[in-house]
């Protein structure tokens, strides 16, 4: 089975406000049937914050917590107001699960978080 969510051609603001380091911003979810897949994502993000050292740590996670994180080393997005491209993929043998692209603030503070051209995919391997 091929599970694709496709691309979002326009930018979408996922959050504007105060975020703590324990807060999670879910960019997109995808449910995958049992099997062997290449699972990955591409997206562009723009993060703005007046806080020193602000930014996001983003990674591919399994929503229920039954499995360890898919992406062991998260991608970092600086809060510099510029569009930054994130990409990740890996080969996995999985049960029926839902995965998501999730981001967490590196430091607490005010953020404006925007994403565009989001593609979260699972291609049979």
LINNORBEL-V859016 format. One record per backbone hydrogen bond with DSSP energy under -1.0 kcal/mol. NH is the residue of the N-H (numbers start at 1). CO is the residue of the C=O. E is the energy in kcal/mol with one decimal. If there is no record, write none. Layout:
nh = [NH NH]
co = [CO CO]
e = [E E]
This chain:
nh = [3 5 12 14 15 17 19 23 25 27 30 32 35 37 38 39 40 41 42 43 44 45 46 48 54 56 57 58 59 61 63 71 75 77 79 80 81 84 86 88 90 92 94 97 99 100 101 102 103 104 106 109 111 112 113 114 115 116 117 119 121 122 123 125]
co = [122 120 115 113 113 111 109 20 103 101 99 97 94 92 123 90 121 88 119 86 116 84 114 112 51 77 104 75 102 100 98 60 58 56 54 78 47 45 43 41 39 37 35 32 30 61 28 59 25 57 55 19 17 48 15 46 12 44 8 42 40 3 38 36]
e = [-1.7 -1.2 -2.9 -2.3 -1.4 -2.4 -2.8 -1.4 -2.9 -3.1 -2.4 -3.6 -2.5 -3.0 -2.9 -2.7 -2.1 -2.6 -1.8 -1.9 -2.4 -2.7 -2.7 -2.2 -1.6 -2.5 -2.7 -3.4 -2.4 -2.8 -3.0 -1.5 -3.0 -2.7 -1.6 -1.6 -2.4 -2.5 -3.1 -2.1 -1.8 -3.0 -3.1 -2.1 -3.0 -2.7 -2.2 -2.6 -2.1 -2.2 -2.7 -2.4 -2.7 -1.9 -3.2 -2.4 -2.4 -2.4 -2.3 -2.6 -2.8 -1.3 -2.7 -2.8]
